[in-house]
Amino acid sequence: MARRKIVAGNWKMNMTPTQAVELVNTLKPLVKTNDVDVIFCVPAIDIIPAMEAAKGSNINIGAENMYFEDSGAYTGEISPLMLVDAGVKYVIIGHSERREYFGETDEIVNKKVLKAFEHNLTPIVCCGESLTQREQGVTFDLIRQQIKIAFQNVSAEQAQTAVIAYEPIWAIGTGKVATTSQAQEVCAAIRVLISEIYDQTTALAVRIQYGGSVTADTAADLFSQPDIDGGLVGGASLKPDFGKIVNH
Ligand code: 13P
């Protein structure tokens, strides 16, 4: 069965609630399609107004992060129960910015992934190497470690519904997009790894995105690769160009 493409915007720390509503309204007619799953992962405070603005459209509103407990004394964190209650279905887990600036380890990523599945949220599990790591020749070792730990105790049935985003850190926000063959090479390796951890059925089902300076000019070529099932888009998801990326 062919995998359905999935293109997600990651708004990062951009857009006030008022701006979020405006952006959803601007993009709504531009991202219309029946062929691609379209997700806007937005700041927590924007989720409810964005969800309201997206009503009746094909846009899914997702989250950029969540905590790995249901409730309790965790000041400032967002619970999966809050996301579910707001109607969220997708949540980004382990983005490199969370790992770099907020100390998220592979173990924390694994706890969050397990928690997301417990509440039937689809995690968009991020992995990716830094420029130094690529130059040191450890890209594949690193990605293997990130994915193996992220998927500890995740069942094959759950893994089949997961989304994995390969985002080389050196390509994020730098305008330096990975070449199509670099992106395909790592996404293919991730799929092989999933077949090793689980089985071929799971490897063929899991959806793998590329992320890092995706633009309207590069999307079509990237997303046509055999192991790239769409993209996780930062900067360009805040602009009308996102419509062209979705309809690549
Ligand atoms: P840019 O598209 O801005 O490079 O960001 C990529 C990203 O980090 C998406 O999660």
Boltz pocket constraint, residues with backbone or C-beta under 6 A from the ligand:
constraints:
  - pocket:
      binder: B
      contacts: [[A, 10], [A, 95], [A, 167], [A, 171], [A, 172], [A, 173], [A, 174], [A, 175], [A, 211], [A, 212], [A, 213], [A, 214], [A, 232], [A, 233], [A, 234], [A, 235], [A, 236]]
      max_distance: 6.0
